[in-house]
């Protein structure tokens, strides 16, 4: 069973790929896959050689060679072929238009393909995709239409009926002299952002067979020689083309196989019968397979040159593969470094936030400690006693009460009693003065101690606020991550932004300091002079 699958695969490769160097590259890619078992790399390498719609069936031919455990991933990475046509209808008179752009046509040697879709437009809403090949328009096949003819056909009706099949490749041709190339939809730069879809063979591929028409009227002959092929490669082949002859003018070359002439099959004719058919008419319609027997008529030098060119092409393809693998490896390393860098930044930010949180908790604990100590020593701040104004208390002299004797006759005390009373009053007045002065001094000392303690507490509070302010500034500076620094092109912008953020936070902190100062001034409106 495995030999049968391998034989069928080789037969399909020989049929779809003419270049021997590309065949060798394809086999090398498969051998490297069975060593590395990397499906993604395999599919990327296959796209270098399966680079046109006619070769897309090779994806299906390679699938049986993939181990079962990798076939699901292989199916996800490779395009899927769709054999059914999809028909949609578009309103040509819609205000936003059809909502698509097309490229290609007969003059470019390919079919017509959708190259761009307007997001949310008509074509996008009905399910058309970038990479769809337009097969029919309004019921007419466009396989033999130029680009301009297709545009004119679209303009014939108000409602445009379009039949498409998804190929997944876009034809690319920058200039008339440049050969036609194909690009996968997922590699094609398009504003529509159309995703990949399933792939199918294109009906516009250049066939190996081609037809030429030759009129021998007024000429001396075809100007070419034919010969029969060997047993392992039977058929009629052109062995020589005379320069400047009719055969050279129509593009016949040495090694081309003649398949049919005027409807007569040449596959089973011998050399003599083939010559007779070519001489039987003056008008010949010849079907050939270009280059099918070229190796039969090559010299040893030409064979060596072809082998050398084949090896050069193979080495070039392998170099492209190595470059692609190195680029992929570098990209993966860069992505891993970026992930690691982001992880480190996040970790540093978390550590800084935790450190900042702990420092703030420590500051709050110290504030609570000072507050508690203050309340234990002096009571609540709301109950603080403002400094008292010292006033001298005046003690009025007590009036002497008159003494009344019997008969209600007032008798005054002797002079010595009066003098004694005045002396006692003076002594009492002196004592009261001394006591008032002592009390006032004690009150001043108490207020002085309270003021010194409050000033000490306020100074410590200012130091804590200054420390907290510095912590916030440091944290703000670290909040400017390395990713944001790289995104800015000039370091002056970074410094300006950091200074602006710091200035904003400093203004907030300054406003907080002003509030604290106002509260402090409400407690201590003036500083009292201390007197002994």
Residue pairs with C-beta under 8 A, 6 or more apart in sequence:
5 64
5 65
6 65
8 61
9 61
9 62
9 64
9 65
12 57
12 58
12 61
13 23
13 26
13 58
13 61
14 23
16 54
16 55
16 57
16 58
17 23
17 26
17 49
17 55
17 58
18 208
18 291
19 313
20 310
21 309
21 310
21 311
21 312
21 313
21 314
21 317
22 49
22 313
22 317
24 310
24 314
25 48
25 49
25 313
25 314
25 317
25 318
25 321
26 46
26 49
26 58
28 314
28 318
29 42
29 45
29 46
29 49
29 321
30 42
30 62
30 65
32 45
33 39
33 41
33 42
33 45
37 67
37 70
39 66
39 70
39 73
39 74
39 77
40 73
40 77
41 325
41 328
42 74
43 74
43 77
43 78
44 324
44 328
45 321
45 324
46 58
46 59
46 62
46 78
47 184
48 317
48 320
48 321
48 324
49 55
49 317
50 56
50 58
50 59
51 181
51 182
52 169
52 182
52 202
52 205
53 167
53 169
53 182
53 199
53 200
53 201
53 202
53 204
53 205
54 201
54 202
54 205
54 206
56 79
56 81
56 167
56 169
56 199
56 200
56 201
57 81
57 201
59 78
59 79
59 81
59 199
60 81
63 71
63 74
63 75
63 78
66 74
79 168
79 184
79 196
79 197
79 198
79 199
80 197
80 198
80 199
81 198
81 199
81 200
81 201
82 165
82 166
82 197
82 198
82 199
82 200
83 200
84 165
85 135
85 136
85 163
85 164
85 165
86 127
86 132
86 163
86 164
86 165
86 166
87 161
87 162
87 163
88 123
88 126
88 127
88 128
88 161
88 162
88 164
89 126
89 159
89 160
89 161
89 162
90 98
90 99
90 122
90 123
90 126
90 159
90 160
90 162
91 122
91 158
91 159
91 160
92 98
92 154
92 155
92 157
92 158
92 159
92 160
93 158
94 122
96 118
96 121
96 122
97 118
97 121
97 122
98 121
98 122
98 123
98 154
98 160
99 117
99 118
99 121
99 122
99 123
99 124
99 125
100 114
100 116
100 117
100 118
100 121
100 122
100 123
100 128
101 114
101 115
101 116
101 117
102 112
102 113
102 114
102 115
102 134
102 147
102 150
103 112
103 113
103 115
103 147
103 170
103 171
104 110
104 111
104 112
104 113
104 147
104 171
104 204
105 112
105 145
105 146
105 147
105 148
105 149
105 150
106 144
106 145
106 146
106 147
107 146
107 147
108 147
108 171
108 173
108 180
109 180
109 204
109 206
110 171
110 180
110 202
110 204
111 133
111 134
111 135
111 142
111 143
111 202
111 203
111 204
112 133
112 134
112 142
112 145
112 147
112 150
113 131
113 132
113 133
113 134
113 167
113 169
113 170
113 171
114 123
114 128
114 129
114 130
114 131
114 132
114 134
114 164
115 130
115 170
115 188
115 190
116 130
116 190
116 191
116 192
117 123
117 124
117 128
117 129
117 130
117 192
117 194
118 124
118 192
119 192
119 193
124 192
128 162
128 164
129 166
129 185
129 194
129 195
129 197
130 170
130 185
130 188
130 190
130 192
130 194
131 166
131 167
131 168
131 169
131 170
131 185
131 188
131 194
131 196
131 197
132 164
132 165
132 166
132 167
133 164
133 165
133 166
133 167
133 200
133 202
133 203
133 204
134 142
134 150
134 162
134 163
134 164
135 141
135 142
135 143
135 163
135 164
135 165
135 203
136 142
136 161
136 162
136 163
137 150
137 153
137 154
137 160
137 161
137 162
137 163
138 153
138 156
138 157
138 160
138 161
139 161
140 153
142 149
142 150
142 153
143 203
143 204
145 153
154 160
165 200
166 197
166 198
166 199
166 200
167 199
167 200
167 201
167 202
168 184
168 185
168 196
168 197
168 198
168 199
169 182
169 183
169 184
169 185
169 199
169 202
170 182
170 183
170 184
170 185
170 188
171 180
171 181
171 182
172 180
172 181
172 182
172 183
173 179
173 180
173 181
184 196
185 194
185 195
185 196
185 197
186 195
186 196
208 289
208 290
208 292
209 259
209 287
209 288
209 289
210 287
210 288
210 290
211 285
211 286
211 287
211 288
212 250
212 251
212 252
212 285
212 286
212 288
213 250
213 283
213 284
213 285
213 286
214 222
214 246
214 247
214 250
214 283
214 284
214 286
215 282
215 283
215 284
216 222
216 246
216 281
216 282
216 283
216 284
217 282
217 283
219 246
221 245
221 246
222 245
222 246
222 247
222 278
222 284
223 241
223 242
223 244
223 245
223 246
223 247
223 248
224 238
224 240
224 241
224 242
224 245
224 247
224 252
225 238
225 239
225 240
226 236
226 237
226 238
226 239
226 258
226 271
226 274
226 275
226 278
227 236
227 237
227 239
227 271
228 234
228 235
228 236
228 237
228 270
228 271
228 274
229 235
229 236
229 237
229 257
229 293
229 296
230 296
233 293
233 296
234 267
235 257
235 258
235 259
235 266
235 267
235 292
235 293
236 257
236 258
236 266
236 269
236 271
236 274
237 255
237 256
237 257
237 258
237 292
237 293
237 296
237 297
238 247
238 252
238 253
238 254
238 255
238 256
238 257
238 258
238 288
239 254
239 297
240 254
240 297
241 247
241 248
241 252
241 253
241 254
242 248
252 286
252 288
253 290
253 291
253 294
254 294
254 297
255 291
255 292
255 293
255 294
255 295
255 296
255 297
255 298
256 288
256 289
256 290
256 291
256 292
256 293
257 288
257 289
257 292
257 293
258 266
258 274
258 286
258 287
258 288
259 265
259 266
259 267
259 287
259 288
259 289
260 266
260 286
260 287
261 274
261 277
261 278
261 284
261 285
261 286
261 287
262 277
262 281
262 284
262 285
263 285
264 277
266 274
266 277
269 277
278 284
295 303
295 306
298 306
341 482
341 483
342 483
345 481
345 482
345 483
348 478
349 478
349 479
349 481
352 475
352 478
356 471
356 475
359 471
360 468
360 471
363 464
363 467
363 468
366 464
367 461
367 464
370 457
370 460
370 461
374 381
374 453
374 457
375 381
377 453
378 384
378 450
378 453
381 523
384 450
384 523
386 525
387 447
387 528
388 443
388 447
390 440
390 443
390 444
392 433
392 436
393 432
393 436
395 428
395 429
395 432
397 425
398 425
400 421
402 410
402 412
403 410
403 411
403 413
404 410
404 411
405 411
441 532
444 528
444 530
444 531
447 528
448 530
451 524
451 527
451 528
454 520
454 523
454 524
458 520
461 516
462 513
465 509
465 512
465 513
465 516
468 509
469 506
469 509
472 505
472 509
473 502
473 505
473 506
476 498
476 501
476 502
476 505
477 498
477 502
479 501
480 494
480 497
480 498
480 501
485 494
488 494
488 497
